[in-house]
Amino acid sequence: MASQPAAATGSLTLPGLSGAEQAAVDRRSPSYWAQSHAPVHDDPRFPLDLRMELVRQYGRFSMAYSTAIQPHLQYFGDERGYIAFRQRWGLTFTLGDPVCSAERRRGLLEEFMGAHRRPAFVQVSPDTARDLSELGCLVNEVGVDTRLDLSDYNFKGKEKEWLRYSENWILRRNHRIEEASLKAHESEVVALSESWRATRKVKRKEVRFLNRPIVIADEPDVRHFFLFDESGAMTAFVFFDPVYANGKVIGYVTCFKRRLPETSQYAEPAIMKTAIEQFQREGFAHVWLGLSPLAQIEDGEFRYNRLFHRTLRYLHEANWLNRYFYNFVGHTQYKSRFRGVEEKTYYATPARFNSYRLLALASLCGII
């Protein structure tokens, strides 16, 4: 199969689901964004089963599962690997690393840059950033992705006292944390999700692209942890996407975290502690907490855009942006308290001017 861009695919067709269950996947998302954007049928040139096969083999990064199943992405590549991307305002933005072998990565990036004029590569790893720098891109840090290495991770010490306290606070009030299928609690998840959305700065639509919109249905290898109060009512949940390597799940990444507005702030940390301990017992290697956007931007390892560097550092701390659009500082502080390994992530483009690109990316993500 020759390298070529594939048409947009918003299909949420998932392996192992019956026809009725698949119809429910397309029907059940409560988000304004999902309701107002009809799914696009899967492209036969790059079907989901091929994407998932590649993700299971090469998707050793936190965005990999999302690149395979998020609605409305487009694809470029062949049976050896793909690059997921979307376009906004005439610009092209890729999502995460190429899903391919290390040996294929450089060639696939070159082919993509030959087919797309001045693309922007968003949330890529240091290895991909190095390739792009050598291909003539300016490479800027855009935040950190926090990883917990479960072989030696623990909850001891003063720095993690808040996690222990959160669990004890929940248990003392006869609340329970339970892992279960989403199907068993579908109506509760919908109601909780809508209540949570009403408290957000962006209320009418899911934040997307860098976060995949929630799917109210069970999905392959996705894990669901719920918190119930003493009356048995669901008050919070945390869902985890799988991360793969060499054909098997090696860990999980936090993908959705929601709670009722009146629920204690200790709910989410208590669920996280329970889930991390469960994954440790099962022998998984890692838990990723996901991107802290614009956090700890230093730059210097690669040739970078100095104006873009100053812009991103300003935006992370800007009170008006954190208050009215997206709480960058809050995300950074929360994830840093887990004391994990903070991995730099990058934005790369051959373009010299990025103000318009930054606005287009914010629009693509649903922030503005």
C-alpha distance (Angstrom), angle and dihedral (degrees) to the residues before:
residue distance angle dihedral
M1 . . .
A2 3.79 . .
S3 3.79 120.1 .
Q4 3.78 108.6 -94.4
P5 3.78 140.5 143.6
A6 3.77 113.9 -96.2
A7 3.77 124.0 -144.9
A8 3.77 120.4 -97.6
T9 3.75 114.4 -76.3
G10 3.76 119.7 -161.2
S11 3.76 93.8 163.3
L12 3.77 115.7 129.5
T13 3.81 91.6 -161.3
L14 3.79 105.3 151.9
P15 3.80 130.3 -168.4
G16 3.78 117.1 -106.3
L17 3.80 98.4 22.8
S18 3.79 123.6 122.2
G19 3.79 120.3 -124.7
A20 3.80 91.3 -100.8
E21 3.80 92.2 47.7
Q22 3.80 91.1 48.8
A23 3.80 91.2 51.3
A24 3.78 87.6 52.2
V25 3.80 91.9 54.2
D26 3.80 90.6 58.0
R27 3.81 92.1 43.2
R28 3.77 106.5 43.5
S29 3.77 108.2 60.0
P30 3.80 106.6 112.7
S31 3.78 94.7 -158.2
Y32 3.77 120.9 118.2
W33 3.79 88.6 -136.5
A34 3.80 94.2 53.9
Q35 3.81 93.1 44.9
S36 3.79 93.6 50.6
H37 3.82 97.4 46.7
A38 3.79 113.4 63.7
P39 3.82 113.6 -143.5
V40 3.80 116.7 -101.4
H41 3.78 116.0 -135.0
D42 3.79 117.0 -104.0
D43 3.81 115.6 -90.6
P44 3.82 110.9 -115.9
R45 3.81 90.3 -146.3
F46 3.81 90.2 63.8
P47 3.82 108.2 19.5
L48 3.75 124.0 -174.8
D49 3.79 94.3 -109.7
L50 3.82 89.9 59.2
R51 3.81 92.0 46.9
M52 3.80 91.5 49.5
E53 3.80 91.2 47.4
L54 3.81 89.1 55.0
V55 3.82 92.7 44.4
R56 3.80 91.8 51.7
Q57 3.78 89.6 52.1
Y58 3.82 102.6 38.2
G59 3.82 108.2 10.7
R60 3.78 98.1 110.0
F61 3.81 95.6 144.8
S62 3.77 132.9 80.8
M63 3.83 97.2 -108.3
A64 3.81 96.5 48.2
Y65 3.82 98.8 96.4
S66 3.80 90.2 47.7
T67 3.81 91.6 52.3
A68 3.80 89.3 58.3
I69 3.81 101.4 45.9
Q70 3.81 110.1 20.0
P71 3.83 111.0 117.7
H72 3.81 121.7 -110.0
L73 3.79 98.1 19.8
Q74 3.78 120.5 137.3
Y75 3.77 125.0 -144.2
F76 3.78 138.0 -141.1
G77 3.78 125.1 -172.0
D78 3.77 142.0 50.4
E79 3.79 140.6 -96.7
R80 3.83 89.5 -60.0
G81 3.79 95.4 60.2
Y82 3.79 147.6 -40.3
I83 3.78 144.9 -136.6
A84 3.83 116.6 -140.4
F85 3.79 117.3 -145.4
R86 3.79 146.6 157.9
Q87 3.78 132.8 -156.4
R88 3.78 129.0 -135.0
W89 3.81 130.0 175.1
G90 3.80 90.6 -6.8
L91 3.82 93.1 -52.9
T92 3.80 129.6 114.3
F93 3.81 122.5 -134.5
T94 3.80 123.5 -176.1
L95 3.80 121.9 -150.5
G96 3.78 117.6 -132.4
D97 3.79 126.8 -44.1
P98 3.80 125.6 -26.6
V99 3.80 108.3 -88.6
C100 3.79 99.4 -127.3
S101 3.78 142.3 87.8
A102 3.80 120.0 -60.1
E103 3.81 88.7 -111.7
R104 3.83 92.3 54.2
R105 3.82 96.7 44.3
R106 3.82 100.7 83.0
G107 3.80 94.2 47.4
L108 3.81 92.8 47.2
L109 3.81 91.0 51.3
E110 3.81 90.8 50.8
E111 3.81 91.5 50.0
F112 3.79 91.4 49.2
M113 3.80 92.8 49.8
G114 3.80 88.8 50.0
A115 3.81 90.8 54.4
H116 3.84 98.4 41.7
R117 3.78 124.0 51.3
R118 3.82 112.3 -127.4
P119 3.81 98.9 -23.1
A120 3.80 123.9 -172.6
F121 3.80 118.9 -128.6
V122 3.80 110.0 -149.8
Q123 3.82 128.4 -158.7
V124 3.79 98.4 -4.1
S125 3.80 127.8 163.7
P126 3.81 126.1 -110.0
D127 3.82 91.7 -99.0
T128 3.81 93.0 53.7
A129 3.81 90.0 42.4
R130 3.81 89.8 54.9
D131 3.80 91.6 52.2
L132 3.80 91.3 48.5
S133 3.79 92.2 48.2
E134 3.80 89.6 54.0
L135 3.81 88.5 48.9
G136 3.80 90.5 59.1
C137 3.81 103.3 -92.5
L138 3.77 126.4 137.0
V139 3.80 106.4 -124.9
N140 3.81 123.5 -151.9
E141 3.78 130.7 -179.2
V142 3.81 112.8 -115.5
G143 3.80 102.2 -178.2
V144 3.79 142.4 -61.1
D145 3.81 133.5 -74.4
T146 3.80 110.4 -146.1
R147 3.82 117.9 -139.9
L148 3.80 127.2 -169.8
D149 3.82 113.7 -153.0
L150 3.79 101.9 -146.4
S151 3.80 98.4 -161.5
D152 3.80 90.6 76.5
Y153 3.80 104.3 11.8
N154 3.81 116.8 122.8
F155 3.78 141.2 164.6
K156 3.80 97.8 -125.5
G157 3.79 126.4 122.8
K158 3.77 137.7 41.8
E159 3.81 94.1 -75.2
K160 3.83 90.9 65.6
E161 3.77 97.2 37.5
W162 3.81 89.1 107.8
L163 3.81 90.2 63.9
R164 3.80 93.1 50.1
Y165 3.79 91.2 45.9
S166 3.81 91.5 49.5
E167 3.80 91.7 54.2
N168 3.80 92.8 46.6
W169 3.80 91.9 47.7
I170 3.82 90.6 54.0
L171 3.81 95.3 45.0
R172 3.82 94.5 46.9
R173 3.79 88.3 60.7
N174 3.79 93.1 53.0
H175 3.80 93.5 -109.6
R176 3.78 117.5 146.4
I177 3.80 135.1 -149.2
E178 3.78 116.2 -146.4
E179 3.78 136.4 176.4
A180 3.81 111.3 -139.0
S181 3.77 143.6 146.5
L182 3.77 115.3 -79.4
K183 3.79 90.7 -130.5
A184 3.80 90.1 66.0
H185 3.83 90.8 59.3
E186 3.77 103.2 27.9
S187 3.82 100.3 132.3
E188 3.81 91.8 46.0
V189 3.80 91.5 50.7
V190 3.80 91.3 51.4
A191 3.81 93.0 49.2
L192 3.79 93.6 45.6
S193 3.80 92.2 46.1
E194 3.80 92.5 53.0
S195 3.82 92.0 47.7
W196 3.78 89.6 50.4
R197 3.81 91.9 48.3
A198 3.80 91.0 56.0
T199 3.82 88.7 64.3
R200 3.81 95.3 51.4
K201 3.77 127.8 101.3
V202 3.82 87.8 -130.3
K203 3.82 101.0 48.7
R204 3.79 108.0 161.5
K205 3.78 100.6 55.3
E206 3.76 143.1 24.4
V207 3.78 118.3 -99.6
R208 3.78 101.1 -111.8
F209 3.80 147.1 179.0
L210 3.82 95.0 39.3
N211 3.82 85.3 39.4
R212 3.78 118.8 34.4
P213 3.82 113.9 -130.8
I214 3.79 114.9 -105.7
V215 3.80 119.0 -92.7
I216 3.81 115.1 -150.7
A217 3.79 95.9 -145.3
D218 3.77 138.7 71.1
E219 3.80 113.4 -83.4
P220 3.81 129.6 -167.2
D221 3.82 112.8 -78.2
V222 3.84 93.9 -9.9
R223 3.84 111.9 135.3
H224 3.83 124.6 -145.3
F225 3.82 125.2 -158.7
F226 3.81 119.8 -175.0
L227 3.81 135.0 -168.9
F228 3.80 118.7 -145.3
D229 3.81 125.7 -171.4
E230 3.80 124.8 -133.0
S231 3.81 91.0 -84.0
G232 3.81 91.1 55.1
A233 3.82 95.7 -107.6
M234 3.81 118.3 140.3
T235 3.79 111.2 -115.0
A236 3.83 104.6 167.3
F237 3.78 144.1 1.2
V238 3.79 142.2 -168.1
F239 3.82 122.5 -160.4
F240 3.80 126.2 -163.3
D241 3.80 129.8 -153.3
P242 3.81 118.0 -146.8
V243 3.80 123.8 -110.2
Y244 3.79 116.0 -152.8
A245 3.79 141.0 -162.4
N246 3.80 130.4 174.6
G247 3.78 93.3 -1.7
K248 3.80 100.3 -50.7
V249 3.80 140.9 82.9
I250 3.82 110.7 -95.9
G251 3.80 98.2 174.6
Y252 3.78 147.3 -36.8
V253 3.78 140.1 -96.4
T254 3.79 124.6 -147.5
C255 3.80 107.0 -112.2
F256 3.84 108.2 163.6
K257 3.83 129.5 24.1
R258 3.80 120.3 173.6
R259 3.79 139.1 156.8
L260 3.77 138.4 175.4
P261 3.82 112.0 -91.5
E262 3.81 92.0 -115.3
T263 3.81 94.2 48.3
S264 3.79 118.8 109.0
Q265 3.78 120.1 -95.4
Y266 3.80 86.6 -123.7
A267 3.81 91.5 70.3
E268 3.80 98.8 84.3
P269 3.84 97.3 43.9
A270 3.82 89.7 48.9
I271 3.82 91.4 52.2
M272 3.80 91.2 46.5
K273 3.81 91.9 52.1
T274 3.80 91.4 49.9
A275 3.82 93.1 47.8
I276 3.81 94.1 46.5
E277 3.81 90.9 51.5
Q278 3.80 90.6 48.4
F279 3.80 91.9 51.4
Q280 3.81 89.6 48.5
R281 3.80 91.5 53.0
E282 3.80 89.6 51.1
G283 3.81 91.4 53.4
F284 3.81 100.8 -113.9
A285 3.78 117.6 156.8
H286 3.81 106.0 -139.9
V287 3.78 149.2 14.1
W288 3.79 117.6 -157.5
L289 3.80 119.5 -156.5
G290 3.80 94.0 -160.4
L291 3.78 133.1 -122.3
S292 3.78 123.7 -27.1
P293 3.81 95.4 -155.1
L294 3.82 116.7 -131.7
A295 3.81 92.4 -5.3
Q296 3.82 123.3 148.1
I297 3.79 95.8 -2.9
E298 3.79 108.6 -177.8
D299 3.83 107.4 142.5
G300 3.78 125.6 -173.0
E301 3.80 104.4 116.1
F302 3.82 91.3 88.7
R303 3.79 134.6 26.3
Y304 3.80 102.2 -84.6
N305 3.79 142.8 -176.4
R306 3.80 106.5 -101.0
L307 3.79 95.9 -160.9
F308 3.79 91.2 50.3
H309 3.81 88.9 47.9
R310 3.81 92.0 55.3
T311 3.80 91.7 44.1
L312 3.81 94.2 54.0
R313 3.78 93.7 46.1
Y314 3.80 89.8 51.8
L315 3.82 93.4 47.4
H316 3.80 93.2 52.4
E317 3.79 90.8 59.3
A318 3.82 99.3 33.2
N319 3.81 107.7 124.0
W320 3.81 94.2 -154.9
L321 3.79 92.3 53.7
N322 3.80 95.3 45.1
R323 3.79 91.6 46.4
Y324 3.79 101.7 45.2
F325 3.81 107.7 22.5
Y326 3.82 117.7 18.2
N327 3.80 131.6 -7.2
F328 3.80 100.0 -130.5
V329 3.79 94.4 161.6
G330 3.81 93.2 49.9
H331 3.81 92.2 51.8
T332 3.79 91.2 49.2
Q333 3.79 94.8 48.9
Y334 3.81 94.5 46.6
K335 3.80 96.6 51.1
S336 3.80 94.5 42.2
R337 3.82 89.8 59.8
F338 3.81 90.6 69.0
R339 3.82 88.3 66.9
G340 3.78 94.6 -138.0
V341 3.79 131.8 149.7
E342 3.80 109.2 -73.1
E343 3.79 111.6 -145.7
K344 3.79 119.8 -163.5
T345 3.80 117.3 -121.2
Y346 3.79 125.5 -162.4
Y347 3.77 148.1 -148.9
A348 3.80 116.6 -149.3
T349 3.79 133.9 -176.3
P350 3.81 137.8 150.8
A351 3.82 87.9 -134.2
R352 3.81 117.3 104.4
F353 3.81 98.3 -154.5
N354 3.80 119.6 56.8
S355 3.81 109.9 166.6
Y356 3.80 92.4 100.4
R357 3.82 90.2 42.9
L358 3.78 91.6 52.3
L359 3.80 91.5 52.8
A360 3.80 90.7 46.5
L361 3.80 91.1 50.7
A362 3.82 91.5 48.9
S363 3.80 88.6 51.5
L364 3.80 91.6 47.5
C365 3.81 89.7 52.4
G366 3.80 91.7 49.3
I367 3.81 94.5 -117.6
I368 3.81 93.8 121.6
